[in-house]
């Protein structure tokens, strides 16, 4: 990756408390080369993190990148389940995350012991779990999915197949409504995507009549009903690249707007507001816990390191591998 240091410095992308901003960025670049490390960042990370990463993507792309990388160290600028997924796929690599407290409300909404009891009530059902889950949930799952491939994975199964879908109820119900499949849905949710305000979105739409509403399928049904396009983070990004509209109301975590603006500097992107009227946009506090300073310290000291129990890892890897195999077969 070629870092435009002057551009990054001028945009103020570095925490001044760390020291000279140019030095810390150069040090990160030097250390990753010296240690044969790769920095993976999710679209929901802060813009400065995305700009310094070797690879930026959604959960599916990051999983694919983690599996194929030849790096000795994977530094994951994302939340814990993402780094955990990388460790499951690459047990011999050192996987780091800048802050172990960077969790996920959706993953937390599906406790392993409760989910195990839930699955046992439905013998003969195929378990499809969203990647936003812990390693323990992945170990109880037949196929992992992401928002990019969930629809295709469900449709790849025989029509008569009975399915348990976890943990996101909004994504599960959306897929069920489109496919008509026999699906039992676990009642989990992402706090970011459940907090968008339909009323406030429509108020913006009334003023910005030429703006299109684009939404992630983790949003609640009323938001999806009014959306002009529904899709994963990468799908939303690609839609804004190809679509001819000039304004978009974006109903997902606001970090993706950084890439949208980079791809379409002439277009306007309005973050969909949450129900809390004091806030202009809806951010994932967990994603925003990662900073340049933490990333620097993480790479320097190679801590915190993400570990996964080997018994759980061996069970979990099959569900992730099956997702990757189906995705490759479908050309996703």
Residue pairs with C-beta under 8 A, 6 or more apart in sequence:
1 52
1 53
1 54
3 25
3 29
3 51
3 52
5 22
5 25
5 26
8 14
8 21
8 25
8 48
8 51
8 52
9 21
9 22
9 25
11 48
13 21
13 47
13 48
13 51
13 292
14 21
14 24
14 25
14 48
14 292
15 21
15 291
15 292
15 293
17 293
18 24
18 292
18 293
18 296
24 292
24 293
24 296
25 52
25 292
27 296
27 300
28 39
28 52
28 292
28 295
28 296
28 299
29 52
31 37
31 299
31 300
32 38
32 39
32 54
32 75
32 299
35 72
35 73
35 299
35 302
36 71
36 72
36 73
37 71
37 72
37 73
37 74
37 75
37 299
38 54
38 55
38 65
38 69
38 71
38 73
38 74
38 75
39 52
39 53
39 54
39 55
39 75
39 77
39 295
39 299
40 53
40 54
40 55
40 56
40 57
40 62
40 65
40 66
40 74
40 75
40 76
40 77
40 78
40 82
40 86
41 49
41 50
41 52
41 53
41 55
41 56
41 77
41 78
42 56
42 57
42 58
42 59
42 62
42 77
42 78
42 79
42 82
42 255
42 287
43 50
43 56
43 57
43 58
43 233
43 234
43 237
43 253
43 255
43 256
43 258
43 259
44 78
44 233
44 253
44 255
44 256
44 284
44 287
45 53
45 56
45 77
45 78
45 255
45 287
45 288
45 290
46 255
46 258
46 288
46 290
46 291
47 255
47 258
48 292
49 77
49 290
49 291
49 292
49 295
50 56
50 255
50 258
50 259
52 292
52 295
53 77
55 61
55 62
55 65
56 259
57 65
57 234
58 146
58 147
58 148
58 232
58 233
58 234
59 82
59 85
59 131
59 132
59 146
59 147
59 148
60 131
60 146
60 148
60 149
60 232
60 234
60 327
60 332
61 148
61 234
62 76
62 78
62 82
62 85
62 86
63 85
63 86
63 89
63 131
63 146
63 320
63 323
63 324
64 324
64 327
66 74
66 76
66 85
66 86
66 89
66 90
67 89
67 90
67 324
69 90
69 93
71 93
72 93
72 94
73 93
73 94
73 95
73 96
73 299
73 302
74 83
74 86
74 90
74 93
74 94
74 95
74 96
75 96
75 97
75 98
75 295
75 298
75 299
76 82
76 83
76 86
76 95
76 96
76 97
76 306
77 98
77 290
77 295
78 97
78 102
78 287
78 290
79 102
79 103
79 104
79 107
79 284
79 286
79 287
80 97
80 100
80 102
80 103
80 104
80 107
80 306
81 104
81 107
81 131
81 132
81 133
81 134
81 135
82 131
83 95
83 96
83 97
83 306
84 134
84 135
84 306
84 308
85 131
85 138
85 320
86 93
86 95
86 306
87 93
87 95
87 306
87 307
87 308
87 313
88 135
88 138
88 308
88 313
88 316
88 317
88 320
89 317
89 320
89 321
91 308
91 310
91 313
94 302
94 305
95 305
95 306
96 298
96 299
96 302
96 303
96 304
96 305
96 306
97 298
97 304
97 306
98 289
98 290
98 291
98 294
98 295
98 297
98 298
98 304
99 289
99 290
99 294
99 304
100 304
101 286
101 289
102 286
102 287
102 289
102 290
103 286
104 132
104 190
104 286
105 189
105 190
105 191
105 192
105 286
106 130
106 132
106 133
106 167
106 168
106 188
106 189
106 190
106 191
106 218
107 132
107 133
107 134
107 137
107 167
109 167
109 187
109 188
109 189
110 129
110 133
110 134
110 137
110 166
110 167
110 186
110 188
112 134
112 136
112 137
112 140
115 137
115 140
115 166
115 167
115 186
116 140
118 164
118 166
118 186
119 125
119 127
119 140
119 164
122 162
122 164
122 184
124 162
125 162
125 163
125 164
125 184
126 142
126 143
126 157
126 161
126 162
126 163
126 164
127 140
127 141
127 142
127 143
127 163
127 164
127 166
128 141
128 142
128 143
128 144
128 145
128 150
128 153
128 154
128 163
128 164
128 165
128 166
129 137
129 138
129 140
129 141
129 143
129 144
129 145
129 165
129 166
129 167
129 319
130 144
130 145
130 146
130 147
130 150
130 165
130 166
130 167
130 168
130 171
131 144
131 145
131 146
131 320
131 323
132 167
132 168
132 190
133 141
133 144
133 166
133 167
135 308
135 309
135 312
135 313
135 316
136 312
136 316
137 166
137 167
138 144
138 315
138 316
138 319
138 320
139 312
139 315
139 316
139 319
140 315
141 166
141 316
141 319
142 319
142 322
143 153
143 319
143 322
143 323
143 326
144 319
144 320
144 322
144 323
145 153
145 154
145 323
146 232
146 323
147 171
147 216
147 217
147 218
147 231
147 232
147 233
147 235
148 232
148 234
148 235
148 332
149 323
149 326
149 327
149 330
149 332
150 171
150 175
150 217
151 175
151 178
151 179
152 326
152 327
152 330
152 332
153 323
153 326
153 327
154 163
154 165
154 175
154 179
154 181
154 183
155 179
156 326
156 329
156 330
157 163
157 181
159 181
160 182
161 181
161 182
162 182
162 184
163 181
163 182
163 183
163 184
164 183
164 184
164 186
165 171
165 172
165 175
165 176
165 183
165 184
165 185
165 186
166 172
166 185
166 186
166 188
167 186
167 188
167 189
168 188
168 189
168 190
168 218
169 185
169 186
169 187
169 188
169 189
170 189
170 190
170 193
170 194
170 217
170 218
170 219
170 220
170 221
170 224
171 217
171 218
172 183
172 185
172 186
173 185
173 221
174 217
174 221
174 224
174 230
175 181
175 183
175 217
176 183
176 185
189 218
190 218
192 218
192 252
192 253
192 282
192 283
192 284
193 216
193 218
193 219
193 220
193 251
193 252
193 253
193 282
194 218
194 219
194 220
195 274
195 275
195 276
195 282
196 215
196 219
196 220
196 223
196 251
196 272
196 273
196 274
196 275
196 282
197 272
197 273
197 274
197 275
198 220
198 222
198 223
198 226
200 272
200 273
200 274
200 275
200 277
201 213
201 223
201 226
201 249
201 251
201 272
201 273
202 226
204 211
204 249
204 270
204 272
204 273
205 211
205 213
205 226
205 249
208 247
208 249
208 270
210 245
210 246
210 247
211 245
211 247
211 248
211 249
211 268
211 270
212 228
212 229
212 243
212 245
212 247
212 248
212 249
213 223
213 226
213 227
213 228
213 229
213 248
213 249
213 251
213 272
214 227
214 228
214 229
214 230
214 231
214 236
214 239
214 240
214 248
214 249
214 250
214 251
214 252
215 223
215 224
215 227
215 229
215 230
215 236
215 251
215 252
215 272
216 230
216 231
216 232
216 233
216 236
216 251
216 252
216 253
217 224
217 230
217 231
217 232
218 252
219 227
219 251
219 252
223 251
223 272
224 230
227 251
229 235
229 236
229 239
229 243
231 238
231 239
233 252
233 253
233 256
236 250
236 252
236 256
236 260
237 256
237 259
237 260
237 263
240 248
240 260
240 263
240 264
240 267
240 269
241 263
241 264
245 267
246 266
246 267
246 268
247 267
247 268
247 269
247 270
248 260
248 267
248 268
248 269
248 270
249 270
249 272
250 256
250 257
250 260
250 269
250 270
250 271
250 272
251 272
252 272
253 282
253 283
253 284
253 287
254 271
254 281
254 282
254 283
255 283
255 284
255 287
257 269
257 271
260 267
260 269
261 267
261 269
271 280
271 281
271 282
272 281
272 282
273 279
273 280
273 281
273 282
274 281
274 282
298 304
308 316
